[in-house]
């Protein structure tokens, strides 16, 4: 009896956290970093997954000459809230 209740509670928590807005501090950081690449977008309208992808691309330590092309690809097809 405890397992079905636990599973229902866990799925509810996951659903609520998945639909939450991205962290405002993360949004501001991404928008600031995008401006360095002369890219502008209202990141606050994007889903958390898109904001996270942008952030990971911006902060990647891989030897990339210019992540601008990858950032533009993400911005062309963002997921919205």
MIMARDO-766214 format. One record per atom (N, C-alpha, C, O): residue in three letters; residue number from 0; x, y, z; atom name. Coordinates in Angstrom, 2 decimals, decimal comma. Layout:
residues N
{resn=ALA | resi=NUM | X=X | Y=Y | Z=Z | name=CA}
...
This chain:
residues 81
{resn=UNK | resi=0 | X=0,82 | Y=-1,19 | Z=0,00 | name=N}
{resn=UNK | resi=0 | X=0,00 | Y=0,00 | Z=0,00 | name=CA}
{resn=UNK | resi=0 | X=0,86 | Y=1,25 | Z=0,00 | name=C}
{resn=UNK | resi=0 | X=0,48 | Y=2,26 | Z=-0,58 | name=O}
{resn=UNK | resi=1 | X=2,01 | Y=1,18 | Z=0,64 | name=N}
{resn=UNK | resi=1 | X=2,88 | Y=2,33 | Z=0,73 | name=CA}
{resn=UNK | resi=1 | X=3,55 | Y=2,66 | Z=-0,60 | name=C}
{resn=UNK | resi=1 | X=3,78 | Y=3,83 | Z=-0,91 | name=O}
{resn=UNK | resi=2 | X=3,87 | Y=1,63 | Z=-1,40 | name=N}
{resn=UNK | resi=2 | X=4,53 | Y=1,87 | Z=-2,68 | name=CA}
{resn=UNK | resi=2 | X=3,66 | Y=2,68 | Z=-3,65 | name=C}
{resn=UNK | resi=2 | X=4,17 | Y=3,63 | Z=-4,24 | name=O}
{resn=UNK | resi=3 | X=2,38 | Y=2,35 | Z=-3,84 | name=N}
{resn=UNK | resi=3 | X=1,57 | Y=3,16 | Z=-4,76 | name=CA}
{resn=UNK | resi=3 | X=1,43 | Y=4,61 | Z=-4,30 | name=C}
{resn=UNK | resi=3 | X=1,42 | Y=5,52 | Z=-5,13 | name=O}
{resn=UNK | resi=4 | X=1,32 | Y=4,82 | Z=-3,01 | name=N}
{resn=UNK | resi=4 | X=1,21 | Y=6,19 | Z=-2,49 | name=CA}
{resn=UNK | resi=4 | X=2,53 | Y=6,93 | Z=-2,72 | name=C}
{resn=UNK | resi=4 | X=2,52 | Y=8,09 | Z=-3,12 | name=O}
{resn=UNK | resi=5 | X=3,64 | Y=6,27 | Z=-2,46 | name=N}
{resn=UNK | resi=5 | X=4,95 | Y=6,88 | Z=-2,67 | name=CA}
{resn=UNK | resi=5 | X=5,16 | Y=7,21 | Z=-4,14 | name=C}
{resn=UNK | resi=5 | X=5,68 | Y=8,28 | Z=-4,47 | name=O}
{resn=UNK | resi=6 | X=4,77 | Y=6,31 | Z=-5,01 | name=N}
{resn=UNK | resi=6 | X=4,93 | Y=6,53 | Z=-6,45 | name=CA}
{resn=UNK | resi=6 | X=4,07 | Y=7,70 | Z=-6,91 | name=C}
{resn=UNK | resi=6 | X=4,52 | Y=8,51 | Z=-7,72 | name=O}
{resn=UNK | resi=7 | X=2,85 | Y=7,79 | Z=-6,41 | name=N}
{resn=UNK | resi=7 | X=1,97 | Y=8,90 | Z=-6,78 | name=CA}
{resn=UNK | resi=7 | X=2,52 | Y=10,22 | Z=-6,28 | name=C}
{resn=UNK | resi=7 | X=2,48 | Y=11,22 | Z=-7,00 | name=O}
{resn=UNK | resi=8 | X=3,04 | Y=10,24 | Z=-5,08 | name=N}
{resn=UNK | resi=8 | X=3,62 | Y=11,45 | Z=-4,52 | name=CA}
{resn=UNK | resi=8 | X=4,86 | Y=11,88 | Z=-5,29 | name=C}
{resn=UNK | resi=8 | X=5,04 | Y=13,06 | Z=-5,57 | name=O}
{resn=UNK | resi=9 | X=5,70 | Y=10,92 | Z=-5,62 | name=N}
{resn=UNK | resi=9 | X=6,92 | Y=11,22 | Z=-6,38 | name=CA}
{resn=UNK | resi=9 | X=6,59 | Y=11,76 | Z=-7,77 | name=C}
{resn=UNK | resi=9 | X=7,23 | Y=12,71 | Z=-8,22 | name=O}
{resn=UNK | resi=10 | X=5,62 | Y=11,17 | Z=-8,44 | name=N}
{resn=UNK | resi=10 | X=5,26 | Y=11,65 | Z=-9,78 | name=CA}
{resn=UNK | resi=10 | X=4,66 | Y=13,05 | Z=-9,72 | name=C}
{resn=UNK | resi=10 | X=4,86 | Y=13,85 | Z=-10,64 | name=O}
{resn=UNK | resi=11 | X=3,94 | Y=13,36 | Z=-8,66 | name=N}
{resn=UNK | resi=11 | X=3,39 | Y=14,70 | Z=-8,49 | name=CA}
{resn=UNK | resi=11 | X=4,51 | Y=15,72 | Z=-8,28 | name=C}
{resn=UNK | resi=11 | X=4,47 | Y=16,80 | Z=-8,86 | name=O}
{resn=UNK | resi=12 | X=5,48 | Y=15,38 | Z=-7,47 | name=N}
{resn=UNK | resi=12 | X=6,62 | Y=16,27 | Z=-7,21 | name=CA}
{resn=UNK | resi=12 | X=7,41 | Y=16,51 | Z=-8,49 | name=C}
{resn=UNK | resi=12 | X=7,81 | Y=17,64 | Z=-8,77 | name=O}
{resn=UNK | resi=13 | X=7,64 | Y=15,46 | Z=-9,26 | name=N}
{resn=UNK | resi=13 | X=8,38 | Y=15,60 | Z=-10,52 | name=CA}
{resn=UNK | resi=13 | X=7,60 | Y=16,46 | Z=-11,50 | name=C}
{resn=UNK | resi=13 | X=8,20 | Y=17,31 | Z=-12,16 | name=O}
{resn=UNK | resi=14 | X=6,32 | Y=16,28 | Z=-11,60 | name=N}
{resn=UNK | resi=14 | X=5,50 | Y=17,07 | Z=-12,52 | name=CA}
{resn=UNK | resi=14 | X=5,50 | Y=18,54 | Z=-12,14 | name=C}
{resn=UNK | resi=14 | X=5,57 | Y=19,41 | Z=-13,02 | name=O}
{resn=UNK | resi=15 | X=5,43 | Y=18,83 | Z=-10,87 | name=N}
{resn=UNK | resi=15 | X=5,43 | Y=20,23 | Z=-10,42 | name=CA}
{resn=UNK | resi=15 | X=6,78 | Y=20,86 | Z=-10,69 | name=C}
{resn=UNK | resi=15 | X=6,84 | Y=22,01 | Z=-11,15 | name=O}
{resn=UNK | resi=16 | X=7,87 | Y=20,15 | Z=-10,42 | name=N}
{resn=UNK | resi=16 | X=9,20 | Y=20,73 | Z=-10,64 | name=CA}
{resn=UNK | resi=16 | X=9,50 | Y=20,88 | Z=-12,12 | name=C}
{resn=UNK | resi=16 | X=10,23 | Y=21,79 | Z=-12,50 | name=O}
{resn=UNK | resi=17 | X=8,97 | Y=20,00 | Z=-12,96 | name=N}
{resn=UNK | resi=17 | X=9,21 | Y=20,09 | Z=-14,39 | name=CA}
{resn=UNK | resi=17 | X=8,48 | Y=21,28 | Z=-15,01 | name=C}
{resn=UNK | resi=17 | X=8,94 | Y=21,83 | Z=-16,00 | name=O}
{resn=UNK | resi=18 | X=7,37 | Y=21,67 | Z=-14,44 | name=N}
{resn=UNK | resi=18 | X=6,61 | Y=22,78 | Z=-15,00 | name=CA}
{resn=UNK | resi=18 | X=6,99 | Y=24,12 | Z=-14,38 | name=C}
{resn=UNK | resi=18 | X=6,42 | Y=25,15 | Z=-14,73 | name=O}
{resn=UNK | resi=19 | X=7,94 | Y=24,12 | Z=-13,46 | name=N}
{resn=UNK | resi=19 | X=8,35 | Y=25,35 | Z=-12,80 | name=CA}
{resn=UNK | resi=19 | X=9,14 | Y=26,23 | Z=-13,76 | name=C}
{resn=UNK | resi=19 | X=9,78 | Y=25,75 | Z=-14,69 | name=O}
{resn=UNK | resi=20 | X=9,07 | Y=27,52 | Z=-13,52 | name=N}
{resn=UNK | resi=20 | X=9,80 | Y=28,48 | Z=-14,33 | name=CA}
{resn=UNK | resi=20 | X=11,29 | Y=28,34 | Z=-14,06 | name=C}
{resn=UNK | resi=20 | X=11,69 | Y=27,90 | Z=-12,98 | name=O}
{resn=UNK | resi=21 | X=12,12 | Y=28,72 | Z=-15,05 | name=N}
{resn=UNK | resi=21 | X=13,56 | Y=28,68 | Z=-14,78 | name=CA}
{resn=UNK | resi=21 | X=13,95 | Y=29,72 | Z=-13,73 | name=C}
{resn=UNK | resi=21 | X=13,26 | Y=30,73 | Z=-13,56 | name=O}
{resn=UNK | resi=22 | X=15,02 | Y=29,46 | Z=-13,06 | name=N}
{resn=UNK | resi=22 | X=15,52 | Y=30,34 | Z=-12,02 | name=CA}
{resn=UNK | resi=22 | X=15,81 | Y=31,73 | Z=-12,61 | name=C}
{resn=UNK | resi=22 | X=16,51 | Y=31,82 | Z=-13,62 | name=O}
{resn=UNK | resi=23 | X=15,28 | Y=32,81 | Z=-12,02 | name=N}
{resn=UNK | resi=23 | X=15,51 | Y=34,16 | Z=-12,56 | name=CA}
{resn=UNK | resi=23 | X=16,99 | Y=34,54 | Z=-12,64 | name=C}
{resn=UNK | resi=23 | X=17,39 | Y=35,28 | Z=-13,54 | name=O}
{resn=UNK | resi=24 | X=17,79 | Y=34,06 | Z=-11,70 | name=N}
{resn=UNK | resi=24 | X=19,21 | Y=34,36 | Z=-11,72 | name=CA}
{resn=UNK | resi=24 | X=19,89 | Y=33,67 | Z=-12,91 | name=C}
{resn=UNK | resi=24 | X=20,78 | Y=34,24 | Z=-13,54 | name=O}
{resn=UNK | resi=25 | X=19,46 | Y=32,45 | Z=-13,21 | name=N}
{resn=UNK | resi=25 | X=20,00 | Y=31,72 | Z=-14,36 | name=CA}
{resn=UNK | resi=25 | X=19,59 | Y=32,42 | Z=-15,65 | name=C}
{resn=UNK | resi=25 | X=20,39 | Y=32,54 | Z=-16,57 | name=O}
{resn=UNK | resi=26 | X=18,34 | Y=32,87 | Z=-15,72 | name=N}
{resn=UNK | resi=26 | X=17,84 | Y=33,57 | Z=-16,90 | name=CA}
{resn=UNK | resi=26 | X=18,67 | Y=34,83 | Z=-17,15 | name=C}
{resn=UNK | resi=26 | X=19,08 | Y=35,10 | Z=-18,27 | name=O}
{resn=UNK | resi=27 | X=18,91 | Y=35,61 | Z=-16,10 | name=N}
{resn=UNK | resi=27 | X=19,70 | Y=36,83 | Z=-16,24 | name=CA}
{resn=UNK | resi=27 | X=21,12 | Y=36,53 | Z=-16,68 | name=C}
{resn=UNK | resi=27 | X=21,68 | Y=37,25 | Z=-17,50 | name=O}
{resn=UNK | resi=28 | X=21,70 | Y=35,49 | Z=-16,14 | name=N}
{resn=UNK | resi=28 | X=23,05 | Y=35,09 | Z=-16,50 | name=CA}
{resn=UNK | resi=28 | X=23,13 | Y=34,70 | Z=-17,98 | name=C}
{resn=UNK | resi=28 | X=24,05 | Y=35,11 | Z=-18,68 | name=O}
{resn=UNK | resi=29 | X=22,17 | Y=33,91 | Z=-18,43 | name=N}
{resn=UNK | resi=29 | X=22,16 | Y=33,48 | Z=-19,83 | name=CA}
{resn=UNK | resi=29 | X=21,97 | Y=34,68 | Z=-20,76 | name=C}
{resn=UNK | resi=29 | X=22,65 | Y=34,78 | Z=-21,78 | name=O}
{resn=UNK | resi=30 | X=21,06 | Y=35,57 | Z=-20,43 | name=N}
{resn=UNK | resi=30 | X=20,84 | Y=36,75 | Z=-21,26 | name=CA}
{resn=UNK | resi=30 | X=22,09 | Y=37,61 | Z=-21,34 | name=C}
{resn=UNK | resi=30 | X=22,41 | Y=38,15 | Z=-22,40 | name=O}
{resn=UNK | resi=31 | X=22,81 | Y=37,75 | Z=-20,23 | name=N}
{resn=UNK | resi=31 | X=24,04 | Y=38,53 | Z=-20,21 | name=CA}
{resn=UNK | resi=31 | X=25,12 | Y=37,88 | Z=-21,07 | name=C}
{resn=UNK | resi=31 | X=25,82 | Y=38,56 | Z=-21,83 | name=O}
{resn=UNK | resi=32 | X=25,24 | Y=36,57 | Z=-20,96 | name=N}
{resn=UNK | resi=32 | X=26,24 | Y=35,85 | Z=-21,75 | name=CA}
{resn=UNK | resi=32 | X=25,89 | Y=35,86 | Z=-23,24 | name=C}
{resn=UNK | resi=32 | X=26,78 | Y=35,97 | Z=-24,09 | name=O}
{resn=UNK | resi=33 | X=24,61 | Y=35,76 | Z=-23,57 | name=N}
{resn=UNK | resi=33 | X=24,18 | Y=35,81 | Z=-24,98 | name=CA}
{resn=UNK | resi=33 | X=24,55 | Y=37,16 | Z=-25,60 | name=C}
{resn=UNK | resi=33 | X=24,91 | Y=37,22 | Z=-26,77 | name=O}
{resn=UNK | resi=34 | X=24,45 | Y=38,22 | Z=-24,82 | name=N}
{resn=UNK | resi=34 | X=24,77 | Y=39,56 | Z=-25,33 | name=CA}
{resn=UNK | resi=34 | X=26,24 | Y=39,64 | Z=-25,75 | name=C}
{resn=UNK | resi=34 | X=26,57 | Y=40,41 | Z=-26,65 | name=O}
{resn=UNK | resi=35 | X=27,11 | Y=38,88 | Z=-25,13 | name=N}
{resn=UNK | resi=35 | X=28,51 | Y=38,86 | Z=-25,52 | name=CA}
{resn=UNK | resi=35 | X=28,71 | Y=38,28 | Z=-26,92 | name=C}
{resn=UNK | resi=35 | X=29,70 | Y=38,57 | Z=-27,59 | name=O}
{resn=UNK | resi=36 | X=27,76 | Y=37,45 | Z=-27,36 | name=N}
{resn=UNK | resi=36 | X=27,80 | Y=36,88 | Z=-28,71 | name=CA}
{resn=UNK | resi=36 | X=26,89 | Y=37,66 | Z=-29,66 | name=C}
{resn=UNK | resi=36 | X=26,61 | Y=37,20 | Z=-30,77 | name=O}
{resn=UNK | resi=37 | X=26,42 | Y=38,81 | Z=-29,24 | name=N}
{resn=UNK | resi=37 | X=25,51 | Y=39,68 | Z=-29,99 | name=CA}
{resn=UNK | resi=37 | X=24,24 | Y=38,91 | Z=-30,36 | name=C}
{resn=UNK | resi=37 | X=23,73 | Y=39,02 | Z=-31,47 | name=O}
{resn=UNK | resi=38 | X=23,75 | Y=38,13 | Z=-29,41 | name=N}
{resn=UNK | resi=38 | X=22,49 | Y=37,41 | Z=-29,55 | name=CA}
{resn=UNK | resi=38 | X=21,57 | Y=37,90 | Z=-28,44 | name=C}
{resn=UNK | resi=38 | X=21,96 | Y=37,98 | Z=-27,28 | name=O}
{resn=UNK | resi=39 | X=20,35 | Y=38,21 | Z=-28,81 | name=N}
{resn=UNK | resi=39 | X=19,40 | Y=38,74 | Z=-27,82 | name=CA}
{resn=UNK | resi=39 | X=18,11 | Y=37,93 | Z=-27,90 | name=C}
{resn=UNK | resi=39 | X=17,57 | Y=37,70 | Z=-28,98 | name=O}
{resn=UNK | resi=40 | X=17,63 | Y=37,50 | Z=-26,74 | name=N}
{resn=UNK | resi=40 | X=16,39 | Y=36,74 | Z=-26,67 | name=CA}
{resn=UNK | resi=40 | X=15,79 | Y=36,94 | Z=-25,28 | name=C}
{resn=UNK | resi=40 | X=16,51 | Y=37,13 | Z=-24,30 | name=O}
{resn=UNK | resi=41 | X=14,47 | Y=36,89 | Z=-25,21 | name=N}
{resn=UNK | resi=41 | X=13,79 | Y=36,96 | Z=-23,92 | name=CA}
{resn=UNK | resi=41 | X=13,77 | Y=35,55 | Z=-23,34 | name=C}
{resn=UNK | resi=41 | X=12,81 | Y=34,80 | Z=-23,52 | name=O}
{resn=UNK | resi=42 | X=14,82 | Y=35,22 | Z=-22,65 | name=N}
{resn=UNK | resi=42 | X=15,03 | Y=33,87 | Z=-22,13 | name=CA}
{resn=UNK | resi=42 | X=13,99 | Y=33,50 | Z=-21,08 | name=C}
{resn=UNK | resi=42 | X=13,75 | Y=32,32 | Z=-20,84 | name=O}
{resn=UNK | resi=43 | X=13,39 | Y=34,49 | Z=-20,45 | name=N}
{resn=UNK | resi=43 | X=12,41 | Y=34,21 | Z=-19,40 | name=CA}
{resn=UNK | resi=43 | X=11,17 | Y=33,50 | Z=-19,93 | name=C}
{resn=UNK | resi=43 | X=10,42 | Y=32,91 | Z=-19,15 | name=O}
{resn=UNK | resi=44 | X=10,94 | Y=33,54 | Z=-21,24 | name=N}
{resn=UNK | resi=44 | X=9,79 | Y=32,85 | Z=-21,83 | name=CA}
{resn=UNK | resi=44 | X=10,10 | Y=31,40 | Z=-22,19 | name=C}
{resn=UNK | resi=44 | X=9,20 | Y=30,65 | Z=-22,55 | name=O}
{resn=UNK | resi=45 | X=11,36 | Y=31,01 | Z=-22,09 | name=N}
{resn=UNK | resi=45 | X=11,77 | Y=29,67 | Z=-22,48 | name=CA}
{resn=UNK | resi=45 | X=11,55 | Y=28,68 | Z=-21,34 | name=C}
{resn=UNK | resi=45 | X=11,52 | Y=29,05 | Z=-20,17 | name=O}
{resn=UNK | resi=46 | X=11,40 | Y=27,42 | Z=-21,71 | name=N}
{resn=UNK | resi=46 | X=11,29 | Y=26,34 | Z=-20,72 | name=CA}
{resn=UNK | resi=46 | X=12,65 | Y=26,16 | Z=-20,04 | name=C}
{resn=UNK | resi=46 | X=13,68 | Y=26,54 | Z=-20,58 | name=O}
{resn=UNK | resi=47 | X=12,62 | Y=25,57 | Z=-18,89 | name=N}
{resn=UNK | resi=47 | X=13,84 | Y=25,35 | Z=-18,12 | name=CA}
{resn=UNK | resi=47 | X=14,85 | Y=24,53 | Z=-18,92 | name=C}
{resn=UNK | resi=47 | X=16,05 | Y=24,78 | Z=-18,82 | name=O}
{resn=UNK | resi=48 | X=14,38 | Y=23,57 | Z=-19,69 | name=N}
{resn=UNK | resi=48 | X=15,30 | Y=22,73 | Z=-20,47 | name=CA}
{resn=UNK | resi=48 | X=16,05 | Y=23,54 | Z=-21,51 | name=C}
{resn=UNK | resi=48 | X=17,24 | Y=23,30 | Z=-21,74 | name=O}
{resn=UNK | resi=49 | X=15,39 | Y=24,51 | Z=-22,15 | name=N}
{resn=UNK | resi=49 | X=16,06 | Y=25,36 | Z=-23,14 | name=CA}
{resn=UNK | resi=49 | X=17,05 | Y=26,29 | Z=-22,47 | name=C}
{resn=UNK | resi=49 | X=18,16 | Y=26,48 | Z=-22,98 | name=O}
{resn=UNK | resi=50 | X=16,68 | Y=26,86 | Z=-21,34 | name=N}
{resn=UNK | resi=50 | X=17,59 | Y=27,75 | Z=-20,61 | name=CA}
{resn=UNK | resi=50 | X=18,82 | Y=26,96 | Z=-20,17 | name=C}
{resn=UNK | resi=50 | X=19,94 | Y=27,46 | Z=-20,24 | name=O}
{resn=UNK | resi=51 | X=18,61 | Y=25,74 | Z=-19,72 | name=N}
{resn=UNK | resi=51 | X=19,73 | Y=24,90 | Z=-19,29 | name=CA}
{resn=UNK | resi=51 | X=20,66 | Y=24,56 | Z=-20,46 | name=C}
{resn=UNK | resi=51 | X=21,88 | Y=24,57 | Z=-20,30 | name=O}
{resn=UNK | resi=52 | X=20,09 | Y=24,27 | Z=-21,62 | name=N}
{resn=UNK | resi=52 | X=20,91 | Y=23,99 | Z=-22,81 | name=CA}
{resn=UNK | resi=52 | X=21,74 | Y=25,20 | Z=-23,20 | name=C}
{resn=UNK | resi=52 | X=22,92 | Y=25,08 | Z=-23,52 | name=O}
{resn=UNK | resi=53 | X=21,13 | Y=26,37 | Z=-23,16 | name=N}
{resn=UNK | resi=53 | X=21,86 | Y=27,60 | Z=-23,47 | name=CA}
{resn=UNK | resi=53 | X=23,00 | Y=27,80 | Z=-22,47 | name=C}
{resn=UNK | resi=53 | X=24,13 | Y=28,11 | Z=-22,86 | name=O}
{resn=UNK | resi=54 | X=22,71 | Y=27,63 | Z=-21,20 | name=N}
{resn=UNK | resi=54 | X=23,71 | Y=27,83 | Z=-20,16 | name=CA}
{resn=UNK | resi=54 | X=24,88 | Y=26,85 | Z=-20,32 | name=C}
{resn=UNK | resi=54 | X=26,04 | Y=27,23 | Z=-20,22 | name=O}
{resn=UNK | resi=55 | X=24,55 | Y=25,60 | Z=-20,58 | name=N}
{resn=UNK | resi=55 | X=25,60 | Y=24,59 | Z=-20,74 | name=CA}
{resn=UNK | resi=55 | X=26,47 | Y=24,89 | Z=-21,96 | name=C}
{resn=UNK | resi=55 | X=27,68 | Y=24,68 | Z=-21,92 | name=O}
{resn=UNK | resi=56 | X=25,87 | Y=25,38 | Z=-23,02 | name=N}
{resn=UNK | resi=56 | X=26,64 | Y=25,74 | Z=-24,20 | name=CA}
{resn=UNK | resi=56 | X=27,53 | Y=26,95 | Z=-23,91 | name=C}
{resn=UNK | resi=56 | X=28,69 | Y=26,99 | Z=-24,33 | name=O}
{resn=UNK | resi=57 | X=26,99 | Y=27,92 | Z=-23,20 | name=N}
{resn=UNK | resi=57 | X=27,75 | Y=29,13 | Z=-22,89 | name=CA}
{resn=UNK | resi=57 | X=28,91 | Y=28,86 | Z=-21,94 | name=C}
{resn=UNK | resi=57 | X=29,94 | Y=29,54 | Z=-22,03 | name=O}
{resn=UNK | resi=58 | X=28,76 | Y=27,91 | Z=-21,06 | name=N}
{resn=UNK | resi=58 | X=29,80 | Y=27,66 | Z=-20,05 | name=CA}
{resn=UNK | resi=58 | X=30,64 | Y=26,42 | Z=-20,36 | name=C}
{resn=UNK | resi=58 | X=31,43 | Y=25,99 | Z=-19,52 | name=O}
{resn=UNK | resi=59 | X=30,47 | Y=25,86 | Z=-21,53 | name=N}
{resn=UNK | resi=59 | X=31,20 | Y=24,65 | Z=-21,90 | name=CA}
{resn=UNK | resi=59 | X=32,70 | Y=24,93 | Z=-21,92 | name=C}
{resn=UNK | resi=59 | X=33,14 | Y=25,99 | Z=-22,35 | name=O}
{resn=UNK | resi=60 | X=33,48 | Y=23,96 | Z=-21,45 | name=N}
{resn=UNK | resi=60 | X=34,94 | Y=24,11 | Z=-21,44 | name=CA}
{resn=UNK | resi=60 | X=35,59 | Y=23,38 | Z=-22,61 | name=C}
{resn=UNK | resi=60 | X=36,81 | Y=23,30 | Z=-22,69 | name=O}
{resn=UNK | resi=61 | X=34,77 | Y=22,84 | Z=-23,50 | name=N}
{resn=UNK | resi=61 | X=35,32 | Y=22,16 | Z=-24,67 | name=CA}
{resn=UNK | resi=61 | X=36,04 | Y=23,17 | Z=-25,55 | name=C}
{resn=UNK | resi=61 | X=35,76 | Y=24,37 | Z=-25,51 | name=O}
{resn=UNK | resi=62 | X=36,96 | Y=22,68 | Z=-26,33 | name=N}
{resn=UNK | resi=62 | X=37,70 | Y=23,57 | Z=-27,24 | name=CA}
{resn=UNK | resi=62 | X=36,86 | Y=23,86 | Z=-28,47 | name=C}
{resn=UNK | resi=62 | X=37,01 | Y=23,22 | Z=-29,51 | name=O}
{resn=UNK | resi=63 | X=36,00 | Y=24,83 | Z=-28,34 | name=N}
{resn=UNK | resi=63 | X=35,19 | Y=25,25 | Z=-29,46 | name=CA}
{resn=UNK | resi=63 | X=35,68 | Y=26,62 | Z=-29,90 | name=C}
{resn=UNK | resi=63 | X=35,96 | Y=27,48 | Z=-29,06 | name=O}
{resn=UNK | resi=64 | X=35,77 | Y=26,81 | Z=-31,18 | name=N}
{resn=UNK | resi=64 | X=36,20 | Y=28,11 | Z=-31,68 | name=CA}
{resn=UNK | resi=64 | X=35,12 | Y=29,14 | Z=-31,40 | name=C}
{resn=UNK | resi=64 | X=35,40 | Y=30,22 | Z=-30,88 | name=O}
{resn=UNK | resi=65 | X=33,89 | Y=28,81 | Z=-31,73 | name=N}
{resn=UNK | resi=65 | X=32,80 | Y=29,77 | Z=-31,54 | name=CA}
{resn=UNK | resi=65 | X=31,50 | Y=29,01 | Z=-31,32 | name=C}
{resn=UNK | resi=65 | X=30,96 | Y=28,42 | Z=-32,26 | name=O}
{resn=UNK | resi=66 | X=30,98 | Y=29,03 | Z=-30,10 | name=N}
{resn=UNK | resi=66 | X=29,72 | Y=28,33 | Z=-29,85 | name=CA}
{resn=UNK | resi=66 | X=28,50 | Y=29,08 | Z=-30,39 | name=C}
{resn=UNK | resi=66 | X=27,37 | Y=28,65 | Z=-30,17 | name=O}
{resn=UNK | resi=67 | X=28,72 | Y=30,18 | Z=-31,08 | name=N}
{resn=UNK | resi=67 | X=27,62 | Y=31,01 | Z=-31,57 | name=CA}
{resn=UNK | resi=67 | X=26,66 | Y=30,22 | Z=-32,46 | name=C}
{resn=UNK | resi=67 | X=25,44 | Y=30,41 | Z=-32,38 | name=O}
{resn=UNK | resi=68 | X=27,19 | Y=29,34 | Z=-33,31 | name=N}
{resn=UNK | resi=68 | X=26,33 | Y=28,56 | Z=-34,20 | name=CA}
{resn=UNK | resi=68 | X=25,42 | Y=27,61 | Z=-33,43 | name=C}
{resn=UNK | resi=68 | X=24,25 | Y=27,44 | Z=-33,77 | name=O}
{resn=UNK | resi=69 | X=25,96 | Y=27,00 | Z=-32,39 | name=N}
{resn=UNK | resi=69 | X=25,15 | Y=26,11 | Z=-31,56 | name=CA}
{resn=UNK | resi=69 | X=24,09 | Y=26,91 | Z=-30,79 | name=C}
{resn=UNK | resi=69 | X=22,94 | Y=26,47 | Z=-30,66 | name=O}
{resn=UNK | resi=70 | X=24,48 | Y=28,09 | Z=-30,30 | name=N}
{resn=UNK | resi=70 | X=23,52 | Y=28,95 | Z=-29,60 | name=CA}
{resn=UNK | resi=70 | X=22,40 | Y=29,39 | Z=-30,54 | name=C}
{resn=UNK | resi=70 | X=21,23 | Y=29,40 | Z=-30,15 | name=O}
{resn=UNK | resi=71 | X=22,74 | Y=29,74 | Z=-31,77 | name=N}
{resn=UNK | resi=71 | X=21,72 | Y=30,16 | Z=-32,74 | name=CA}
{resn=UNK | resi=71 | X=20,77 | Y=29,01 | Z=-33,05 | name=C}
{resn=UNK | resi=71 | X=19,57 | Y=29,23 | Z=-33,22 | name=O}
{resn=UNK | resi=72 | X=21,29 | Y=27,79 | Z=-33,13 | name=N}
{resn=UNK | resi=72 | X=20,45 | Y=26,62 | Z=-33,38 | name=CA}
{resn=UNK | resi=72 | X=19,45 | Y=26,40 | Z=-32,24 | name=C}
{resn=UNK | resi=72 | X=18,29 | Y=26,08 | Z=-32,48 | name=O}
{resn=UNK | resi=73 | X=19,91 | Y=26,58 | Z=-31,01 | name=N}
{resn=UNK | resi=73 | X=19,01 | Y=26,44 | Z=-29,85 | name=CA}
{resn=UNK | resi=73 | X=17,95 | Y=27,53 | Z=-29,87 | name=C}
{resn=UNK | resi=73 | X=16,78 | Y=27,27 | Z=-29,61 | name=O}
{resn=UNK | resi=74 | X=18,36 | Y=28,76 | Z=-30,19 | name=N}
{resn=UNK | resi=74 | X=17,43 | Y=29,88 | Z=-30,20 | name=CA}
{resn=UNK | resi=74 | X=16,42 | Y=29,81 | Z=-31,34 | name=C}
{resn=UNK | resi=74 | X=15,34 | Y=30,41 | Z=-31,24 | name=O}
{resn=UNK | resi=75 | X=16,75 | Y=29,11 | Z=-32,41 | name=N}
{resn=UNK | resi=75 | X=15,80 | Y=28,97 | Z=-33,53 | name=CA}
{resn=UNK | resi=75 | X=14,59 | Y=28,10 | Z=-33,15 | name=C}
{resn=UNK | resi=75 | X=13,48 | Y=28,34 | Z=-33,61 | name=O}
{resn=UNK | resi=76 | X=14,83 | Y=27,11 | Z=-32,31 | name=N}
{resn=UNK | resi=76 | X=13,76 | Y=26,16 | Z=-31,95 | name=CA}
{resn=UNK | resi=76 | X=13,67 | Y=25,96 | Z=-30,44 | name=C}
{resn=UNK | resi=76 | X=13,85 | Y=24,84 | Z=-29,96 | name=O}
{resn=UNK | resi=77 | X=13,41 | Y=27,02 | Z=-29,69 | name=N}
{resn=UNK | resi=77 | X=13,34 | Y=26,85 | Z=-28,22 | name=CA}
{resn=UNK | resi=77 | X=12,03 | Y=26,22 | Z=-27,79 | name=C}
{resn=UNK | resi=77 | X=11,02 | Y=26,31 | Z=-28,49 | name=O}
{resn=UNK | resi=78 | X=12,06 | Y=25,59 | Z=-26,65 | name=N}
{resn=UNK | resi=78 | X=10,83 | Y=25,11 | Z=-26,02 | name=CA}
{resn=UNK | resi=78 | X=10,34 | Y=26,22 | Z=-25,11 | name=C}
{resn=UNK | resi=78 | X=11,11 | Y=26,81 | Z=-24,35 | name=O}
{resn=UNK | resi=79 | X=9,05 | Y=26,49 | Z=-25,18 | name=N}
{resn=UNK | resi=79 | X=8,48 | Y=27,54 | Z=-24,34 | name=CA}
{resn=UNK | resi=79 | X=7,77 | Y=26,91 | Z=-23,15 | name=C}
{resn=UNK | resi=79 | X=7,46 | Y=25,72 | Z=-23,16 | name=O}
{resn=UNK | resi=80 | X=7,52 | Y=27,72 | Z=-22,13 | name=N}
{resn=UNK | resi=80 | X=6,83 | Y=27,28 | Z=-20,92 | name=CA}
{resn=UNK | resi=80 | X=5,48 | Y=26,71 | Z=-21,24 | name=C}
{resn=UNK | resi=80 | X=4,76 | Y=26,28 | Z=-20,34 | name=O}
